[in-house]
Amino acid sequence: NLGEKQVGTAGEGSMFEGSRCLITGASSGIGYGLAERLLQRGAAEVWICSQNEERITEAANTLNDKYGRVKFAALNVCDEEAVRQFVNEMAMGGDIDYVFANAGTGAVGAFEDLSKDTFEYVMGINFYGVLNADHAAVDVMLKQGHGCIVNMSSMEGFIGIGFKSPYTVSKFAVYGL
């Protein structure tokens, strides 16, 4: 959490009221639900991204039909430059108050059946995607003097579950950030 800017306080309603938020991995699941909740709680603008263009467009259209105030992009979080451009584009419109690095994927199988490529793919999205969002956001937030980054992980980063070792390893790494 960088800086002293107060976006909202408990006495004013939601701490997200009037805030500008960015969420990676927001076409479905936790990311989509988070976007909807932020909009319900008065966020001024929510920027969402996901690598699947059709799904992120559908998610953004649904949210905009209901709440408005949503910008979106089809974006691969493994592409550091694309993530930086998305964050910088958002910053051109005003301060970024919150970044939720949420994009994630998994792979299921016995360890001995999972290739190194499978581990690299999951780590690319679940860890390096978070790292890319964090680096881009920190640069902006340090210049503006405030902001909060939330890295989404999982209890599976602490307690491994059989047949999900790439996911477990990647979420353990996110805890280390």
N, C-alpha and C positions, 0 to 999 in steps of 0.2 A: 504494500500500500504506500504510494508515493504522495507526499505533500499534504496540504492542510485543507484543500477545497472541500466544503460541505455541499454535497449535491442535494441532500434532503435529510431530515432528521425524523425521529419517531414522532415528534410533536406536529410535524407537517404532513403526516401520512406515511408514504413509502420512502425509504432511503433511495429508491431508484427514480423518484419523481424528478422529471426534467433532465435525466441523465442520458448520455449517448453511450450505447453498449455495442460490442461486437462479439459474435459467437461463431466459432468454427464448428463444423459438423452439426448444422442446424436443420437439415432437411427432414429429420424424423427423431424419434426418441427423446432423450434428455435435452438435447440442443433445441429441438422444436418446442418442447414443453417450457423450457427456460425462456425462449423468445416470447412465447405467449404470456407467460407470467410477468415478464418485465414490461410488456406493453400494457397489461392489466394494471400494473402498479405505477403507471404514469411515465415510463421512459419516453423521452422526447423523440428518440430515434433508435432503432435496432438494426444493425447491419449483420446479415447472416451469410454464411457460405457453406458450400459442400461441393464435393467433386462431381456429383451427378447433376448435370444441368437440368434435366427434366424434373427431378425431385425437388431441387432447390427452387426452381421457378414455381412449381406447384405450391410448395410450402409458403413462399413469399406472397404469392397471389392470394392464398387462403388467409394469411395473416393480414395482408393489406385490405382485403375485403371486409374483414372484421374490425380491424383497429387502425389501419393506415400506418404510416411512419416506419416502414420497413424498406431497406435497400438490400440488394443481394448480388451475389456473383457465384458462378460455377468456378471452383478454385481447388486445386490440388495443394494441400498444406505441405506436401513434401517439396514443393517448388518455392524455395526461400524468396526469390525475387517476386514471384506472383503474390505471395503473402505480404511482403513489404509494400508492394504497389497498392494492394487492397487497403491496408492500414493507412498508408499515406493519403490515399484518396478520401478516406473517411475523415482524416485529420484536417483536410482542406476545408471541410464544412464546419469545423469547430473542435473543441476539446473532446478527447476520448476519455470517458470516465471509467468504464469497465471493459475488460477483455476476458472472455471465458474461452479458454483453449480446451475445446470439447471433442474435436474430431477423433474418431477412433474406429478400430476394426478388430477382428479376431480371426483366429484359425483354430480348428479343432482336429485333434488326432493324437495318436500315440507319438511320444517324443521321437522314437526311432523311425517313424514314418514321415516326419516333417523335415523338409529340406532347409538348408541355410537360407535359400531364397525366400521361403515362407517367413522365417524369422525376420529377415531384412525388410520384407514388405510390411509386416505388422509394426516393427520398430520405426519404420519410416513415417508411418501415419501417427502412431500412438505416442512416440517420443519425439522424433525430429519435427513432426508437425507442430507439436506443442512448443518446442524450442524455437522454431521459426516464428510462430505467433508472438512468443515472449520477447524475442530480440527486436522484432519490428515495433511492438507496443512500447517496450522500455525506451527506445530511442525517442518516440513521440512524447511519452509521459514525462520523461526527464526534461524535455524542452518546455512543456506546458506547466510543469511544476506539480503535477498531481496525477493520480490514477490508481486503479486497482486491477491486478491480474489474478485470475482464478484458474488454476490448472486442474482439470478434471482427471481423476485417477479412479481407483477402484479398490475395494477391500481385497480383491484378488492380487493386488500388488503386495499385500502383506501375507496373505494366506493363499498359497497356490491350490488350484483345483486341477485334478487329473485331466489330461487330454487338452489342456489349454495353456501349455507352457509359453508359447510366443506372447500371448496376451499378458500373462502373469509377469514375465520378464519386462515387457514394455511399460506396464503400469507401476512396477517397482521402480523403474528408472524415472518416471515422472515424479514420484515422491522425492527423489534425490534433487530435483530442481528446486 
